Amino acid sequence: MSSSSRGLVLISGIARSSLASLLILQQLEHVSDFWRHVCASEEKLKGHWITSVASYKSESRESPVVTATNGAFGHQFIVATIFSRDDQHPDGINTYIRVDFWGEGHFGNYSIAQTVVMSDKVTELTKEAREVGRLAAPVGLCEGGPTLREFASLLNIIYARTHRYDLFSRNCMWHTELILYCTARRYAHHWLAGTIRPEPLRKYVSGECDALTCTVELNMSDPAARWFSYIGITAVRHIQSFFTASQPGRIYAYEEDIKQFLEIWN
């Protein structure tokens, strides 16, 4: 199934969201188009804040990856909650976006299929998936966290520096973690005053562990599996970094990768 087809299956039955209507967008858009429309609508989007960022892993038994690994691996994606307040909604309302990297294949005119799906119901975006990690703002406090424009900017920066899909590095897991970890680090004080779950993610945000340790602990429950995964991923990343040193979109070690994107985002 093509990237476009998978996206269309995802939005089947989803009603047009308030955000899509505001931005004059379809329910499913490439991240680059989403970013351009957010920039063009900056005045309209004042008061639109990201109040939570969560990573999810698909558990659909229709996925060959889920079936082959008995649920250990599956497609991963981000769901962000957007809180907005305006004259029509003085108390504020929530809407949601889902961000995916669909792997190999084109999406429209784009060779890298990174997309945004918009919905006013979070359950429409998280069917047959379980939450892996969540950053949530303090109740009633938006200021100090990312605005929608800042978040959309990160998505576009990641897309612009994704030169190819790679099964073992530049994949949906890398894409999801990069969004989660960059957002976590840039707004660490904001999230630490709110809710962070589970504990490995809280430790990462507070600087008590590195990104690779957090990733392994979020995705592996067995101590032996965690150890082997940590060693294996470290070795693979170092090899990839060496052999892609002179190529566009060089692959870096976890912490260096996040550092590079944060420097551009800031």
C-alpha positions in Angstrom: 0.0 0.0 0.0 1.4 3.4 -1.0 2.0 6.2 1.5 -0.9 8.2 0.1 -3.2 5.2 0.3 -2.3 4.5 4.0 -3.0 8.1 4.8 -6.4 8.0 3.0 -7.3 4.9 4.9 -6.4 6.6 8.2 -8.7 9.6 7.5 -11.6 7.5 6.2 -14.7 8.5 8.2 -13.0 11.4 10.0 -15.1 14.6 10.0 -13.4 17.9 8.9 -11.6 19.3 11.9 -11.9 22.9 13.1 -8.2 23.4 12.5 -8.4 22.2 8.9 -11.2 24.6 8.3 -9.3 27.5 9.8 -6.2 26.8 7.8 -8.2 25.9 4.6 -6.6 22.5 4.4 -7.6 18.9 3.7 -7.7 16.5 6.6 -4.5 14.9 5.4 -1.6 17.1 4.4 2.2 16.9 3.9 4.1 18.5 6.8 5.6 21.1 4.4 2.2 22.2 3.2 0.9 22.3 6.8 3.8 24.5 7.8 3.2 26.9 4.9 -0.5 27.3 5.8 0.3 27.8 9.5 2.8 30.6 8.6 0.2 32.2 6.3 -2.4 32.1 9.0 -0.2 33.3 11.9 -2.6 36.1 12.9 -5.5 33.6 13.1 -3.5 31.2 15.1 -2.6 33.5 18.0 -3.7 31.7 21.1 -3.2 28.2 19.6 -0.9 26.3 22.0 0.4 22.7 22.1 -0.6 21.4 25.5 0.5 17.8 25.0 2.7 15.7 22.8 2.4 11.9 22.9 4.0 9.1 21.0 2.0 6.0 20.0 2.8 2.6 18.6 0.4 0.7 16.3 -0.9 -2.7 17.6 -3.0 -3.5 14.6 -2.7 -7.2 13.7 -3.0 -6.2 10.1 0.5 -4.8 10.2 3.1 -7.3 9.1 5.7 -5.8 11.4 3.4 -6.2 14.4 2.6 -9.8 13.5 6.3 -10.7 12.7 7.6 -9.3 16.0 4.6 -10.4 18.2 3.9 -6.8 19.0 7.5 -5.8 19.9 7.6 -3.4 17.0 5.0 -1.5 15.0 4.4 1.8 13.2 5.0 4.8 15.5 3.6 8.3 15.3 3.0 11.5 17.2 -0.3 13.0 18.4 -0.3 16.6 19.6 -3.1 18.3 21.5 -3.8 21.9 20.4 -5.6 24.2 22.8 -7.2 27.4 21.3 -9.2 30.2 22.8 -11.0 32.9 20.8 -14.2 35.0 20.9 -16.3 32.0 19.9 -14.7 29.8 22.5 -13.7 32.0 25.4 -13.1 28.9 27.6 -11.0 27.2 25.0 -11.3 24.0 23.0 -9.0 21.1 22.1 -8.2 19.8 18.6 -5.6 17.2 17.6 -3.0 16.5 14.9 -1.3 13.2 14.1 2.2 13.2 12.5 3.5 10.2 10.6 6.5 9.1 8.6 5.1 6.5 6.3 8.4 5.1 5.0 9.4 4.5 1.4 7.2 6.0 -1.3 5.9 9.4 -2.4 3.2 11.5 -1.0 1.8 13.7 -3.8 4.7 15.6 -5.2 6.9 14.9 -2.2 9.5 12.0 -2.2 9.5 11.9 1.6 6.1 10.9 3.0 5.8 12.8 6.3 2.2 13.8 6.9 -0.2 15.6 9.3 -3.8 14.4 9.9 -6.2 16.7 11.7 -9.2 15.7 13.9 -11.3 17.1 16.7 -11.5 13.6 18.3 -8.3 12.1 19.5 -9.8 8.6 19.4 -10.0 8.9 15.6 -6.3 9.3 15.4 -5.2 6.5 17.8 -7.2 3.5 16.8 -5.5 0.2 17.4 -2.5 2.0 19.0 -1.1 2.3 22.5 0.5 5.3 24.1 4.3 5.0 24.6 5.1 8.4 26.1 3.4 11.7 26.9 4.4 15.2 27.7 1.5 17.3 29.1 1.4 20.9 30.2 0.4 22.0 33.7 -3.4 22.2 33.9 -4.7 25.6 32.8 -1.2 26.8 31.8 -0.3 27.1 28.1 2.3 29.9 28.1 5.8 28.5 28.3 5.1 25.6 26.0 5.2 25.4 22.2 2.9 27.4 20.0 1.3 25.7 17.0 3.7 27.7 14.8 6.8 26.6 16.7 5.7 22.9 16.6 4.9 23.1 12.8 8.3 24.7 12.3 10.0 21.6 13.9 8.1 19.3 11.6 9.2 21.2 8.6 12.9 21.3 9.8 12.9 17.5 10.3 11.3 17.0 6.8 13.9 19.3 5.2 16.8 17.3 6.7 15.3 13.8 5.9 17.1 13.0 2.7 15.9 9.4 2.5 14.0 6.7 4.3 16.2 4.1 6.0 14.7 1.0 7.6 17.3 0.9 10.4 17.7 4.6 11.2 15.6 7.2 9.3 12.3 5.5 10.0 9.0 6.2 11.8 10.5 5.4 15.2 13.3 7.9 14.6 10.9 10.5 13.4 8.5 10.0 16.3 11.3 10.1 18.9 13.0 13.1 17.3 9.8 15.2 17.6 9.1 14.0 21.2 12.7 14.5 22.4 13.3 17.9 20.8 10.0 19.1 22.2 10.9 17.6 25.6 14.3 19.3 25.8 13.3 22.7 24.4 10.4 23.1 26.9 11.7 20.9 29.7 10.7 23.3 32.6 7.2 23.5 31.2 6.6 19.8 31.0 8.3 19.1 34.3 5.7 21.4 35.9 3.0 19.3 34.3 2.7 15.5 33.7 5.3 13.3 32.0 4.8 9.6 31.7 6.2 7.0 31.9 9.2 7.4 34.3 11.9 6.9 31.6 10.6 9.9 29.7 10.5 12.0 32.9 14.1 11.0 33.6 15.1 12.1 30.0 13.4 15.4 30.3 15.1 16.1 33.7 18.5 15.1 32.3 18.8 11.9 34.4 19.3 9.7 31.3 20.2 10.0 27.7 17.9 9.6 24.6 19.0 6.0 23.8 18.4 4.8 27.3 15.0 6.4 27.3 14.1 4.9 23.9 15.2 1.4 25.0 13.3 1.6 28.3 10.1 3.0 26.7 10.0 0.1 24.1 11.5 -2.8 26.0 10.3 -4.2 29.4 12.7 -7.2 29.7 16.0 -6.2 31.3 18.0 -8.6 29.1 16.3 -7.3 25.9 17.1 -3.7 27.0 20.8 -4.5 27.4 21.1 -6.2 24.0 19.1 -3.4 22.4 21.2 -0.7 23.9 24.5 -2.4 22.7 23.1 -3.3 19.3 21.6 0.2 18.5 24.8 1.9 19.7 27.0 -0.2 17.4 24.7 0.2 14.4 24.5 4.0 14.9 28.3 4.3 15.1 28.7 2.2 11.9 26.1 4.3 10.1 27.7 7.5 11.3 31.1 6.5 9.9 29.8 5.3 6.5 27.5 8.3 6.0 30.0 11.0 7.2 30.4 12.6 3.7 26.8 12.1 2.6 23.8 14.6 2.8 21.7 13.8 5.8 24.5 12.1 7.7 23.3 9.8 10.4 24.5 10.7 13.9 24.4 9.1 17.3 21.2 9.7 19.3 22.2 12.7 21.4 24.2 14.4 18.6 21.2 14.0 16.2 18.8 15.7 18.7 21.4 18.4 19.4 21.7 19.2 15.6 18.0 19.6 15.2 17.6 21.7 18.4 20.3 24.1 17.2 18.4 24.6 13.9 15.0 24.9 15.7 16.3 27.5 18.1 
